[in-house]
Amino acid sequence: MSSTVDRIRKLVSDNLEVDGEPVNLPDNLDASLLDAGVSSVDLVAFGKLVSQEFSVKFTLEDCSNLNSVQSLIDHLDANAG
């Protein structure tokens, strides 16, 4: 099975775009998808996709605390079912 990082990278590149171009995550995963130009509406849809892919539910508190791709990965590794 692919690592969480690999799976998130694939989900991002397959599902998120900025100005019609796929988003490619930088090596530094402390980056925010909002800082990369992803809209908040697209982030909500992406969160639903991640929730389904990893069989994890996000609370409102989780969403406000997940400020970077790395924090999302850490949360998934700790909570995915």
FENWOUR-V39375 format. One record per pair of residues at least 6 apart in sequence whose ideal C-beta (glycine too) atoms are under 7 Angstrom apart, sorted by the first residue. I is the first residue (numbers start at 0). J is the second residue. Records with the same first field share a line. If there is no record, write none. Layout:
I=J  J
This chain:
3=72  75  76
4=72
6=52
7=68  71  72
8=24
10=48  49  52
11=22  24
12=21  22  23
14=45  48
15=22  32  37  41  45
16=22
17=35  36  37
22=35  37
24=68
28=67  68  69  72
29=67  69
30=67  68
31=66  67
32=42  68
33=42
46=57  62
50=56  57
53=75  79
54=79  80
55=75  78  79  80
61=74
64=70
65=71  74
